[in-house]
Amino acid sequence: MDGVKLLKAIIETAIDGILTIDNRGVVESLNPAALKLFGYSAEEVIGRNISMLMPEPDKSGHDGYLHRYQSTGEKRIIGKGREVRGLRKDGTTFPFRLAVSEVHYDHRTIYTGFIHDLSKEKEAEQRLKEYAAELENLVDERTSSLKELVLALSMAKEEVSTSLEKEKELNQMKSRFVSMASHEFRTPLSSIQLSSVLIDKYATPYDNENIRKHVSKIKNAVGNLTTILNDFLSLERLEAGNVEPSFKSFDLVKLAEEITEEMQMIAKEDQNIIYQHTGLNSMVSLDQNLLKNCMINLISNAIKYSGEHTFIEFNTEITDESCIVTINDNGIGIPESDQKGLFQPFFRANNTGNIPGTGLGLNIVLRYATLMKGTVGFTSTLHKGTKFTLLFNK
């Protein structure tokens, strides 16, 4: 097969549309893929101006575009084209990417257009946007329902605090709530989380900022809901007396380093967790799961109530008499008037604003530490930061 036949075979079998026009915009040739895209036969297009394949306003502005193209000498190559719309014979339009090359042939200049249909890509991108929007609406609905349940539970607790019989009714309500939360929220939350991860994965080729933004909102909302649910489940287990500490020897430094790595992944932009251990020994005898929960809860608060571009100090120390864990941030601090009620369930300082939270985390930390025969202390200055200390005597 000679070169001319080979070139013709390549053009005739190309997946993308290929057409040529002269310097007046008159179509001289189209390959089968181009004819199929526009729905014309070759006889209907060859010899006519290329503007017949363009919808308005491109159709009216084509001659001016061609003139500018010729006068500037700009050379467009495949892969560096622009996104435009084409007009089919039946009057419908479709998106495609057009790359134009200037070709000198037989003592004259012609222009070759390479047409890549974007219809399927645009449809897939639109489906991803719609799916992300549906998931975001679902998360909003679940969040609203859970907030209403939490508010109802809090109001009920105030009303029955002075009556043993009403306290019993409250416990029954809480038990029903926890049971409902476990079954009604965990499964859809897991599905939403998985779907958001898949959307993020499938949307990567489109490099769409809006999709990334909405997927991030979904992930953050699911994370907040999961934290709320876990807090209520932990509280219910504590109040039911189902938490018994299991004292075993483990490496405190190894645990703290794992927690630091895990929490760094959810920290804000340029927010760094600095871990340091003091002491020659790293082994302690405590309940590892309860201590891990305390550490994660306190570091999460430090992340949540501190700004970007800040440091969070996470220190452990083992002496002959005790084991000490401290978490120090330079966040918003706790108003002095709110400090006395800080460890009460459902209590939140009045400067937390729209920062999400249940007001249960510190109460759970205190009760876990108490079960391990330890104490929780803190110092805080408004607008300067807070330092929490866990102390366990040997």
C-alpha angles and dihedrals in degrees: 000000000000123000096261093053092046092051091048092050091051093050093045093052099038116128093218123064118259125190137163131214134183125238090277093055095254114148113242103173144000130190121228093261091057093047090051092050094053097034096233135122118238092251091057094056110028111095094022129101116272089234088081086076093053131083121218134310091025091052094060094041098047098097091051091049091051091049092052090046092054095043097048095042091220110169116210116199132195111286093023097074132118132254113251139155128251129212117226125209090254091057097254122125133219136187122248141163113244123202118182129201126190111225128192107212133165094349094309141081124250132173124231119205122201112202122199113186112229098183097108093043091051092047092050091048091051092049090052091051092050092047091050090050091050091051091048091052091049092052090049090052092049091046092051092049093049093048090052091051092048091049092049091050093049092050091048091053092055092051096052100037093104098046127071092203092050089046087058090051090050092053089052090051091049092049091052090047093051091047091049092045092052094052103030101042110028096062097047091042090054090048092049092048092050092046092050090052090050092047089051090051097045093044094054095093091056095054090210116171093201093056091048090049095051094043088052090051090051092050092048092048092049090049091052092048092048090052091050092049093047091050092054093046091050091049092050092051091049095049091046090054093240096130114091118171117236110206113209134153116256142156107270094191093053091050092048093049091051091050091048091054092046095048094044088065091062097039120116123261111303090353108141129199110210114199124195134169126206122201138046094255124070102178122100136170109229139111101287096200094049092046091048090052090051093049094047092047094051094044090047089055091049090052093045097048097040127077132239119282092034137123128237115201115214114184136174126190132184120195132168090268107034154005116238129192121186132183115190126184136173095221135125095306128214121281111244091235091059099045097087093061097040097113096045115112115260091011119137128176115251094241097061092093113173094348105127121244145125101226089237103096099083092043089055091047091052093049093046091049091048091052087056090050091252138124136228122216136170145185123200140177121195113254091001106072148260135264122202122194128197112197125191119179118210 
